[in-house]
Amino acid sequence: MHGVEIGNVEEFEFSYPEEYVTSLEWTCGVHLTLRRLIFRTSNGRTSRAFGNDQGVFPEIPVLVESNRDEAPAVVGFRGRYDHHGIIELKAYFGPPPPKKLREIGGLGGEEWDDGKHEHVKTIHIGRGASGLTMLQVDYKDGTTLVQGDRHGMVTLSEDTFEIPYETDHLVTVEVYRNKVGREDECISALRFKTRNGLVSEMYGVASGEMHSLTGHKIVGFFGRSGVKSLHSIGVRVSYPPIPEFQGEWVEVHQIGEIPVPRCSHAMAVVGKKIYSFGSELPSGQSGDNDMLVFEYGTFKWSRSPARGDVPELSLLGSGLVAIGSTPYVFGGQDGSGMHRRDFHSFDTTRSEWTQLPTNEIGPRSFHSMAAIGKKVYVFGGVSTTGLQKTLYVYETDSKVWSKLPSPGYSFPEREGAGLHVVGGKLWVLYGFNGGMLDDVHTFDPDQQMWTQVETSGEKPCPRRGFASAVVTGNRILMFGGQSATEPDNVVGGTFCLNTETLKWEEIDMFNGWSGPTPRAWCASTSFSSAGGIDGMLVFGGKLQTSALCNGLFYYEVVGCSN
């Protein structure tokens, strides 16, 4: 029971899975407490108004609904209350029950239905002289192979399309229908596509009208078939399960000396302040070498009055990491395109820069940085000799750089990768080496050993220049980035890697707002809000239009099952 128990307890009943709640509307009044509550369902029903049915003044209505087609169902609630009652009510959104997508084709032949399964594994297609004549699908339910019935018969040849169901799944069936001289329509061609971009050949002759059956995951087929023709086809689709990990995006209000739009910059957290350095600015604007400071409590930006060994140049693609109250800045690319090896620390208590030695490490930019204890780690990047895969460590006490062992296995050089610390190990994620990468590796500083990590689940597509951060101690968040699989090269989407189960989840589809628009080369860092809640801050970046931005967003963890 949440809130204050006064009066009668009332109920609103609906029959799940045939019906589910899709939205709620609540009104607050005096003391900003919830005064009236209405539910709406997938069948178009509206509950009566629970609470005070008389008007209140001032009256503030709040509508809570999903804007994601794949997650329209209310599956849980969260909010806040005080001694007056409930003062805020939000919802978790999840998938609807599995459903049939419309059947494409004619009414000839006999009706058939394979039902709903867990995975589509293999599709067998029979060809005839004037169209497709047979469809038979193998499914996988847990460890059980389910061979579906053969619908129709093969008259000329049979083709097979295999789906790597353990790591991928079917999302689209392109259906071509045509009469081809017959009274009844039949299916002339089919083509299949998976989530990870696997596309089958065109089975049959692509004539007549084309229709696309698309859903999150296709888990069954139904339709009509005769002896010599496949007359119609439809699919069952399921939606992703509610992820173990949940959060929500919030746009952070900014005041003060708000930085101009930028990308290829870096940031780190000291206490409740965020420090940002370096950037690429819009064309025609000269860069600066100021340390920018954002105080989360006041939401105010300022420029630190720097002194000491102030960096001479504004650099893009620099690395920035904090140890205690001291941020460390290394490398970057200057305005002439030269890679630098400038290395500075910044005393946040005195606003003073100190230049540090770089006796061992060479110039680089678009590298990755992390810290363990009093050690700064620098990985990869691009230098005057090309892409790098070297890993260096800087001892802040002795002020000495050391080169660490390289992997003893095939390991692509890269820039634009993620580098994070989980369980005392360094985790390297994704990046670019002439092509986009989607691999994950760890380095154990104690054992001086590299290990390639095999991940599963809803893996992000290959990318670089993404936002990433560690939350809840064992999960790595990833957002956005630049990907070769997208025509505009900039993607969105929020993903979470559980470093214990090594499973990826796409996590931004179960909230009312899916987060920032797609962007790449933003700055990001782990951050805990005033309430001690873990999350990831994302600042700036390059949009799909190639325009730069200066928005500040926070992904706040709101639920974690383990």
Residue pairs with C-beta under 8 A, 6 or more apart in sequence:
2 79
2 81
2 86
3 81
3 85
3 86
4 81
4 83
4 84
4 85
10 50
12 39
12 47
12 48
12 50
14 20
14 21
14 41
14 43
14 45
16 97
17 96
17 97
18 43
18 97
19 41
19 42
19 43
19 45
20 41
20 42
20 73
20 74
20 96
20 97
21 39
21 40
21 41
21 42
21 73
21 74
22 40
22 41
22 42
22 65
22 66
22 72
22 73
22 74
23 39
23 40
23 63
23 64
23 65
23 66
23 74
24 37
24 38
24 39
24 40
24 63
24 64
24 65
24 74
24 89
24 91
25 37
25 38
25 40
25 61
25 62
25 63
25 64
26 34
26 35
26 36
26 37
26 38
26 61
26 62
26 64
26 89
27 34
27 35
27 36
27 37
27 56
27 59
27 60
27 61
27 62
28 34
28 35
28 60
28 62
28 87
29 35
29 52
29 56
29 57
29 58
29 59
29 60
30 56
31 84
31 85
31 87
32 60
32 87
33 82
33 84
33 85
33 86
33 87
34 51
34 85
34 86
34 87
34 88
34 89
35 51
35 52
35 56
36 49
36 50
36 51
36 52
36 53
36 56
37 49
37 50
37 51
37 89
38 46
38 47
38 48
38 49
38 50
39 46
39 47
40 46
40 47
42 72
42 73
42 96
62 89
64 89
64 90
64 91
64 512
65 512
66 72
66 73
66 93
66 511
66 512
67 512
67 513
67 514
68 93
68 509
68 510
68 514
70 95
70 216
70 239
70 240
70 509
71 93
71 94
71 95
71 239
71 509
71 510
72 93
72 96
73 93
73 94
73 95
73 96
74 91
74 92
74 93
74 94
75 91
75 92
75 93
75 94
75 242
75 510
76 91
76 92
76 94
77 89
77 90
77 91
77 92
78 90
78 91
78 92
78 558
79 86
79 87
79 88
79 89
79 90
80 86
80 87
80 88
81 87
90 512
91 512
92 242
92 246
92 510
92 511
92 559
93 510
93 511
93 512
94 239
94 242
94 510
95 216
95 238
95 239
95 240
95 241
95 242
96 239
98 116
98 219
98 236
98 237
98 238
98 239
99 236
99 237
100 222
100 234
100 235
100 236
101 213
101 214
101 215
101 234
101 235
101 236
101 237
102 213
102 234
103 222
103 223
103 224
103 232
103 233
103 234
104 175
104 177
104 187
104 211
104 213
104 232
104 233
104 234
105 175
105 177
105 185
105 186
105 187
105 223
105 224
105 230
105 231
105 232
105 233
106 177
106 179
106 184
106 185
106 186
106 224
106 231
106 232
107 184
107 224
107 231
107 232
108 182
108 184
108 185
108 186
108 224
108 226
108 229
108 231
109 152
109 184
109 224
109 225
109 226
109 229
109 231
109 232
110 224
110 225
110 226
111 222
111 223
111 224
112 149
112 151
112 222
112 223
112 224
112 225
113 220
113 222
114 137
114 139
114 148
114 149
114 220
114 221
114 222
115 220
115 236
116 219
116 220
116 236
116 238
117 139
117 140
117 141
117 146
117 219
117 220
118 139
118 140
118 141
118 142
118 219
119 139
119 140
119 141
119 163
119 165
119 169
119 219
120 137
120 138
120 139
120 163
120 165
120 169
120 170
120 218
120 219
120 220
121 138
121 139
121 140
121 145
121 162
121 163
121 165
122 137
122 138
122 160
122 161
122 162
122 163
123 135
123 136
123 137
123 138
123 160
123 161
123 163
123 192
123 200
124 134
124 135
124 136
124 137
124 138
124 150
124 158
124 159
124 160
125 132
125 134
125 135
125 158
125 159
125 160
125 161
125 190
125 203
125 204
126 132
126 133
126 134
126 135
126 152
126 153
126 154
126 155
126 156
126 157
126 158
126 230
127 133
127 154
127 155
127 156
127 157
127 158
127 159
127 203
127 204
128 155
128 156
128 228
128 229
129 155
129 156
130 180
130 181
130 186
130 188
131 178
131 180
131 186
131 187
131 188
131 189
131 204
131 205
131 229
131 230
132 152
132 186
132 187
132 188
132 189
132 190
132 203
132 204
132 229
132 230
133 152
133 153
133 154
133 155
133 156
133 228
133 229
133 230
134 150
134 151
134 152
134 153
134 154
134 158
134 225
134 230
135 150
135 151
135 152
135 190
135 221
135 223
135 225
135 230
135 233
136 147
136 148
136 149
136 150
136 151
137 148
137 221
138 145
138 146
138 147
138 148
139 145
139 146
139 147
139 148
139 219
139 220
140 146
140 165
148 221
151 223
151 225
151 230
152 225
152 226
152 227
152 228
152 229
152 230
153 227
153 228
155 228
159 201
159 203
161 192
161 200
161 203
163 169
163 170
163 192
163 194
163 198
164 198
166 456
167 196
167 456
167 459
168 194
168 195
168 196
168 198
169 194
169 195
169 217
169 218
170 192
170 193
170 194
170 195
170 217
170 218
171 193
171 194
171 195
171 214
171 215
171 216
171 217
171 218
172 192
172 193
172 212
172 213
172 214
172 218
173 190
173 191
173 192
173 193
173 212
173 213
173 214
173 218
173 233
173 235
174 189
174 190
174 191
174 192
174 193
174 210
174 211
174 212
174 213
175 187
175 189
175 190
175 210
175 211
175 212
175 213
175 233
176 187
176 188
176 189
176 190
176 204
176 205
176 206
176 207
176 208
176 209
176 210
176 211
177 185
177 186
177 187
177 188
177 208
177 209
177 211
177 232
178 185
178 186
178 188
178 207
178 208
178 209
179 185
179 186
179 208
180 186
180 188
180 207
180 208
182 229
184 229
184 231
185 231
185 232
186 229
186 230
186 231
187 204
187 229
187 230
187 231
187 232
187 233
188 204
188 205
188 206
188 207
188 208
189 202
189 203
189 204
189 205
189 206
189 207
190 202
190 203
190 204
190 233
191 199
191 200
191 201
191 202
191 203
191 206
192 199
192 200
193 199
193 200
195 217
195 458
196 459
196 461
197 461
197 485
213 233
213 234
213 235
215 235
215 237
215 238
215 239
216 237
216 238
216 239
216 240
217 237
217 238
217 239
217 240
218 235
218 236
218 237
219 236
219 237
219 238
220 235
220 236
221 233
221 234
221 235
221 236
222 233
222 234
222 235
222 236
223 230
223 231
223 232
223 233
223 234
224 231
224 232
225 231
240 458
240 506
240 509
242 510
243 496
243 505
243 506
243 507
243 510
244 498
244 505
244 560
244 561
244 562
245 472
245 475
245 496
245 498
245 505
245 507
245 557
245 559
245 560
245 561
246 507
246 510
246 511
246 557
246 558
246 559
246 560
247 494
247 507
247 511
247 535
247 555
247 556
247 557
247 558
247 559
248 511
248 513
248 555
248 556
248 558
249 494
249 508
249 511
249 513
249 514
249 515
249 516
249 553
249 554
249 555
249 556
250 553
250 554
250 555
250 556
251 516
251 551
251 552
251 553
252 296
252 299
252 537
252 552
252 553
252 554
253 299
254 294
254 299
254 300
254 301
254 550
254 552
255 298
255 299
255 300
255 301
256 300
256 301
256 302
257 292
257 301
257 302
257 303
258 301
258 550
259 276
259 279
259 292
259 301
259 540
259 550
260 281
260 282
260 285
260 550
261 281
261 282
261 540
261 547
261 548
261 549
261 550
262 279
262 280
262 281
262 540
262 548
262 550
263 279
263 280
263 316
263 520
263 521
263 522
263 540
263 541
263 542
263 548
264 278
264 279
264 280
264 316
264 317
264 366
264 465
264 521
265 276
265 277
265 278
265 279
265 280
265 316
265 318
265 523
265 539
265 540
266 276
266 277
266 278
266 318
266 319
266 320
266 329
266 369
266 523
267 274
267 275
267 276
267 277
267 320
267 523
267 524
267 525
267 537
267 539
268 274
268 275
268 320
268 321
268 322
268 327
268 525
269 275
269 322
269 525
269 526
269 527
269 537
270 322
270 324
270 325
270 326
270 327
270 348
271 325
272 295
272 296
272 297
272 530
273 293
273 294
273 295
273 296
273 348
274 293
274 294
274 296
274 525
274 527
274 537
274 539
275 291
275 292
275 293
275 304
275 320
275 322
275 327
275 346
275 348
276 291
276 292
276 293
276 294
276 320
276 523
276 539
277 289
277 290
277 291
277 292
277 311
277 318
277 320
277 327
277 329
278 287
278 314
278 315
278 316
278 317
278 318
278 320
278 329
278 332
279 287
279 314
279 316
279 540
280 287
280 316
280 521
280 548
281 287
281 548
282 547
282 548
286 314
287 313
287 314
287 315
287 316
287 335
288 314
289 310
289 311
289 312
289 313
289 314
289 315
290 303
290 304
290 306
291 303
291 304
291 306
291 327
291 346
291 351
292 301
292 302
292 303
292 304
293 301
293 302
293 303
293 304
294 300
294 301
294 539
294 552
295 302
296 527
296 529
296 530
297 530
304 346
304 348
304 351
305 351
306 346
306 351
306 352
306 353
307 350
307 351
307 352
307 353
308 347
308 352
308 353
308 354
309 344
309 353
309 354
309 355
310 353
311 329
311 342
311 344
311 353
312 342
313 332
313 334
313 335
313 340
313 342
314 334
314 335
315 331
315 332
315 333
315 334
315 340
315 342
315 365
316 332
316 333
316 365
317 331
317 332
317 333
317 365
317 366
317 367
317 381
318 329
318 330
318 331
318 332
318 365
319 329
319 330
319 331
319 332
319 367
319 368
319 369
319 378
320 327
320 328
320 329
320 369
321 327
321 328
321 369
321 370
321 371
321 376
322 328
322 371
323 371
323 373
323 374
323 376
323 396
325 347
325 348
325 349
326 345
326 346
326 347
326 348
326 396
327 345
327 346
327 348
328 343
328 344
328 345
328 346
328 356
328 369
328 371
328 376
328 394
328 396
329 342
329 343
329 344
329 345
329 346
330 341
330 342
330 343
330 344
330 358
330 361
330 367
330 369
330 376
330 378
331 339
331 340
331 341
331 342
331 343
331 363
331 364
331 365
331 367
331 378
331 381
332 339
332 340
332 342
332 365
333 339
333 340
333 365
333 366
334 340
338 363
338 384
339 363
339 364
339 365
339 381
339 382
339 383
339 384
340 363
340 365
341 358
341 361
341 362
341 363
341 364
342 355
342 358
343 355
343 356
343 357
343 358
343 361
343 394
344 353
344 354
344 355
344 356
345 353
345 354
345 356
346 352
346 353
346 354
347 353
347 354
356 394
356 399
357 399
357 401
358 401
359 400
359 401
360 392
360 400
360 401
360 402
360 403
361 378
361 392
361 394
361 401
361 403
362 383
362 384
363 383
363 384
364 378
364 380
364 381
364 382
364 383
364 388
365 381
365 382
365 383
365 415
366 381
366 382
366 415
366 416
366 465
367 378
367 379
367 380
367 381
367 382
367 388
367 415
368 378
368 379
368 380
368 381
368 417
368 418
368 419
368 428
369 376
369 377
369 378
369 379
369 419
370 376
370 377
370 379
370 419
370 420
370 421
370 426
371 377
371 421
372 421
372 424
372 426
372 445
374 395
374 396
374 397
375 393
375 394
375 395
375 396
375 445
376 393
376 394
376 396
377 391
377 392
377 393
377 394
377 419
377 426
378 391
378 392
378 393
378 394
379 389
379 390
379 391
379 392
379 417
379 419
379 426
379 428
380 387
380 388
380 389
380 390
380 391
380 413
380 414
380 415
380 417
380 419
380 428
380 431
381 387
381 388
381 415
382 388
382 415
386 413
387 413
387 414
387 415
387 433
387 434
388 413
388 414
388 415
389 406
389 407
389 411
389 412
389 413
389 414
390 403
390 404
390 406
391 403
391 404
391 406
391 426
391 443
392 401
392 402
392 403
392 404
393 401
393 402
393 404
393 445
394 400
394 401
395 402
404 443
404 445
404 448
405 448
405 449
405 450
406 450
407 441
407 450
407 452
408 450
409 450
409 452
411 441
411 450
411 452
412 431
412 433
412 437
412 439
413 433
414 428
414 431
414 432
414 433
414 437
414 464
415 431
415 432
415 433
415 464
416 430
416 431
416 432
416 464
416 465
416 466
416 481
416 482
416 521
417 428
417 429
417 430
417 431
417 432
417 437
417 464
418 427
418 428
418 429
418 430
418 431
418 466
418 468
418 476
418 478
419 426
419 427
419 428
419 429
420 426
420 427
420 429
420 468
420 469
420 470
420 476
421 427
421 470
422 470
422 473
422 474
422 476
422 499
423 474
423 499
424 444
424 445
424 446
425 442
425 443
425 444
425 445
426 442
426 443
426 445
427 440
427 441
427 442
427 453
427 476
427 499
428 440
428 441
428 442
428 443
429 440
429 468
429 476
429 478
429 497
430 436
430 437
430 438
430 439
430 440
430 460
430 462
430 463
430 464
430 466
430 478
430 481
431 437
431 464
432 464
432 465
432 482
435 462
435 484
436 461
436 462
436 463
436 464
436 482
436 483
436 484
436 485
437 462
437 464
438 459
438 460
438 461
438 462
438 463
439 452
440 452
440 453
440 455
440 497
441 450
441 451
441 452
441 453
442 450
442 451
442 453
443 449
443 450
443 451
444 451
453 502
454 502
455 497
455 502
455 503
455 504
456 502
456 503
456 504
457 503
457 504
457 505
458 495
458 504
458 505
458 506
459 495
459 504
460 466
460 478
460 481
460 493
460 495
460 504
460 506
461 483
461 485
461 486
461 491
462 483
462 484
462 485
463 481
463 482
463 483
463 491
463 520
464 481
464 482
464 483
464 520
465 481
465 482
465 520
465 521
466 478
466 479
466 480
466 481
466 482
466 520
467 477
467 478
467 479
467 480
467 481
467 522
467 523
467 524
467 536
467 538
467 541
468 476
468 477
468 478
468 479
468 524
468 536
469 476
469 477
469 524
469 525
469 526
469 527
469 535
469 536
469 537
470 476
470 477
470 526
471 477
471 526
471 534
471 535
471 536
471 557
472 534
472 557
472 560
474 498
474 499
474 500
475 496
475 497
475 498
475 499
475 560
476 496
476 497
476 499
477 494
477 495
477 496
477 536
477 555
478 494
478 495
478 496
478 497
479 492
479 493
479 494
479 495
479 515
479 516
479 524
479 536
479 538
479 555
480 490
480 491
480 492
480 493
480 516
480 518
480 519
480 520
480 522
480 538
480 541
481 490
481 491
481 520
482 489
482 490
482 491
482 520
482 521
483 489
483 490
483 491
485 491
488 544
489 520
490 518
490 519
490 520
490 542
490 543
490 544
491 518
491 520
492 514
492 515
492 516
492 517
492 518
492 519
493 506
493 508
493 518
494 506
494 507
494 508
494 515
494 555
495 504
495 505
495 506
495 507
496 504
496 505
496 507
497 503
497 504
498 504
498 505
508 514
508 515
515 553
515 555
516 538
516 551
516 553
517 543
517 544
518 543
518 544
519 541
519 542
519 543
519 544
519 549
520 541
520 542
521 541
521 542
522 538
522 539
522 540
522 541
522 542
523 538
523 539
523 540
523 541
524 536
524 537
524 538
524 539
525 536
525 537
526 534
526 535
526 536
526 537
527 534
527 535
527 536
527 537
527 554
528 534
528 535
529 535
529 554
529 556
533 556
533 557
533 558
534 556
534 557
535 554
535 555
535 556
535 557
536 554
536 555
537 552
537 553
537 554
538 552
538 553
538 554
538 555
539 550
539 551
539 552
539 553
540 548
540 549
540 550
540 551
541 548
541 549
542 548
542 549
543 549
